[in-house]
Amino acid sequence: MLIEQQLMREGVKPDDILKVCDIHVDMFREYLATQELEGVPGGHPLDLLIRENIEIMKTAEALSLYASAIKSAEGIAEKKRYLGIAFNILNNLKDMIRKHYRKNQMLLFPYLEKRGIDAIPRVLWGREDQVIVEMRKILGEKPRTREEIDKLAETLTKISMDIADIAFRENKILYPTAWTLLSEGEWAAIHELAEEFGYIVSSEKKWVPRSKPVYPYMITGEIPADKFEKLPPEIKKAVGEITPDKYRVVRDGDIDLETGFLRREEIIGIFKHLPLEITYADNNDRVRFFTMSKLAIGFPRSKTIIGRKIGYCHPPRLEKYVMKNVELLKKQGLTYREFWTRMGGRIIRVLIVGVRNDKGRYMGTLEIVEDMTNIVSNPEEIEKKIMVL
């Protein structure tokens, strides 16, 4: 940053300096060569995460560059022009790091926590969250005076430095630790799930794991002595004696629900405490299941509707309309149909959802009934309650 500031004092334009950002990143990468991870295949999730960091560092440096340009600019018009560019970079950067950080937080951290390494993930997540909050705050500001713009530029510089610091910690500590500890099966699980989160980079090479996915709840968490010795010194110093998380997730009587494990009484309890009510009919249009919420009141129903034709659960004047929408879901492949109605003084939203299996076969129809009266009738009060997380 000192070099960039000096170049601008000498009259070099920010756009020209930006062209050599890749050189700065290459210098940074050379510095990290002492922490080089050997044998990471192209297209491997760790390869993509590291490459994401390179793109993030390039963009963070561009932000720092324009922050310096704002401070160096003489006229208010020029300051505002550079600020506009900086805000565009900041918006792009926010999207990039949010996608990148979420993969660390949701995919990598659980494997370390299972092994008893929980302090490092908490600290990193805290720093990542601080950056996101600061960026959101900055993007909501509208500075007018020279002083306000220059003050904002100082904050932009700090954000750039914080992002670079996080990238450094990830490359130097987090990723070497994960590479040392995680098995191919664990990386296979991360690889599968990371596709759902999405990457900000692409790879010409495709990594194909030979092992089946292994999730954190499937491992013991014990760290063999030989692997512990290979950990970065920062990790060994920070964690001291490691106690793995021995909590057993899968219990006797649990039902595997694909995204977790629950007992029958837990499933019943969860359905009863949803702030909405649902009715499910199979592909023969016969009601098989419904919920009765303790938190919301929907349409009147009782156990006598089990096995009933879904059309007969509605007044005759609505029967054809209901079945027409069910057929649209079945034959046209629509995901859902949305309707709004009134029941007495209440405003009700109804979603008719087509339920399909992983192969696309239609299994049934889900009717979701939600009381939206408070939201629709008191939008100002709801607005006051909104808390940005």
Residue pairs with C-beta under 8 A, 6 or more apart in sequence:
1 64
1 68
1 157
1 161
4 17
4 64
4 65
4 68
5 68
5 72
7 17
8 14
8 17
8 68
8 69
8 72
9 72
14 65
14 66
14 68
14 69
14 82
17 65
18 62
18 65
21 58
21 61
21 62
21 65
22 58
24 61
25 54
25 57
25 58
25 61
28 57
28 168
29 54
32 168
32 171
32 172
35 171
35 172
35 176
35 232
37 46
37 50
37 175
37 176
37 179
40 46
40 47
40 50
40 179
41 47
41 205
41 207
42 203
42 204
42 205
42 207
43 203
43 204
43 205
43 206
43 207
44 187
44 191
44 207
45 103
45 107
45 187
45 190
45 191
45 194
45 207
46 175
46 178
46 179
46 187
47 203
47 207
48 194
48 199
48 201
48 203
49 100
49 103
49 104
49 170
49 175
50 171
50 175
51 201
51 203
52 96
52 100
52 199
52 200
52 201
53 100
53 167
53 170
53 171
55 96
55 200
55 201
56 93
56 96
56 97
56 100
56 163
56 167
56 200
57 163
57 164
57 167
59 89
59 92
59 93
59 96
60 93
60 159
60 160
60 163
60 164
60 167
61 160
61 164
62 89
63 86
63 89
63 90
63 93
63 156
63 159
63 160
64 156
64 157
64 160
64 161
66 82
66 83
66 85
66 86
66 89
66 156
67 86
67 153
67 154
67 156
67 157
67 160
68 153
68 157
69 82
70 79
70 82
70 83
70 86
70 149
70 150
70 152
70 153
70 156
71 150
71 153
71 154
73 79
73 82
76 146
76 149
79 146
79 149
79 150
80 149
83 143
83 149
83 152
83 153
86 153
86 156
87 139
90 135
90 138
90 139
90 156
90 159
91 139
93 135
93 163
94 132
94 135
94 136
94 139
96 200
97 128
97 131
97 132
97 163
98 132
99 197
99 198
99 199
99 200
100 200
101 125
101 128
101 132
102 197
103 190
103 194
103 197
104 124
104 125
104 128
104 170
104 174
105 121
105 125
105 128
106 193
106 197
107 190
107 193
107 194
107 197
108 121
108 174
108 178
108 190
109 121
109 124
109 125
110 216
111 178
111 181
111 182
111 186
111 190
111 216
111 219
112 118
112 120
112 121
112 177
112 178
112 181
113 121
113 216
113 245
114 216
114 217
114 219
114 221
114 244
114 245
115 181
115 219
115 221
115 222
115 223
115 242
115 244
115 245
116 221
116 223
116 239
116 242
116 243
116 244
116 245
117 177
117 235
117 239
117 242
118 245
119 238
119 239
120 173
120 174
120 177
120 235
120 238
120 239
124 166
124 169
124 170
124 174
127 162
127 165
127 166
127 169
128 166
130 162
131 159
131 162
131 163
131 166
134 155
134 158
134 159
134 162
135 159
136 388
138 152
138 155
138 156
138 159
141 152
143 149
143 151
143 152
172 232
172 234
173 232
173 234
173 235
176 231
176 232
177 231
177 232
177 235
180 227
180 230
180 231
181 223
181 227
181 231
182 190
183 211
183 214
184 209
184 210
184 211
185 209
185 211
185 212
185 213
185 214
186 214
186 215
186 216
186 219
187 209
188 209
188 211
188 212
188 213
188 214
189 213
189 214
189 215
191 207
191 209
192 213
217 249
217 250
220 244
220 246
221 244
221 245
221 246
222 244
223 242
223 244
228 236
228 242
249 261
250 261
251 261
251 263
253 263
253 264
254 261
254 262
254 263
255 261
255 262
255 263
255 264
255 267
262 270
271 278
271 291
271 293
272 291
272 292
272 293
272 294
273 293
273 294
273 295
274 291
274 293
274 295
274 296
275 293
275 295
275 296
275 370
276 293
276 296
276 298
276 368
276 369
276 370
276 371
277 290
277 291
277 292
277 293
277 296
277 297
277 298
277 299
277 301
277 368
277 369
278 290
278 291
278 366
278 367
278 368
278 369
279 287
279 289
279 290
279 291
279 301
279 305
279 310
279 313
279 366
279 367
279 369
280 287
280 288
280 289
280 290
280 355
280 364
280 365
280 366
280 367
281 287
281 288
281 310
281 364
281 365
281 367
282 288
282 363
282 364
283 330
283 362
283 363
283 364
285 309
285 310
285 311
285 323
285 326
285 365
286 307
286 308
286 309
286 310
287 305
287 306
287 307
287 308
287 309
287 310
287 313
288 306
288 307
288 364
289 306
290 301
290 305
290 306
292 301
296 370
296 371
297 346
297 371
298 348
298 369
298 370
298 371
299 343
299 369
301 313
305 313
310 322
310 323
310 326
310 365
310 367
311 319
311 320
311 322
311 323
312 319
314 322
322 352
325 337
325 352
326 352
326 365
328 334
328 337
329 335
329 336
329 337
329 352
329 353
329 354
329 362
329 365
330 354
330 362
333 354
334 354
335 353
335 354
336 351
336 352
336 353
336 354
337 351
337 352
338 349
338 350
338 351
338 352
339 349
339 350
339 351
339 352
340 347
340 348
340 349
340 350
340 372
341 347
341 348
341 350
342 348
345 373
346 371
346 373
347 371
347 372
347 373
347 376
347 377
348 369
348 370
348 371
348 372
349 369
349 370
349 372
350 367
350 368
350 369
350 370
351 366
351 367
351 368
351 370
352 365
352 366
352 367
353 365
353 366
353 367
353 368
354 362
354 365
354 366
355 362
355 363
355 364
355 365
355 366
356 362
356 363
357 363
374 381
374 382
375 382
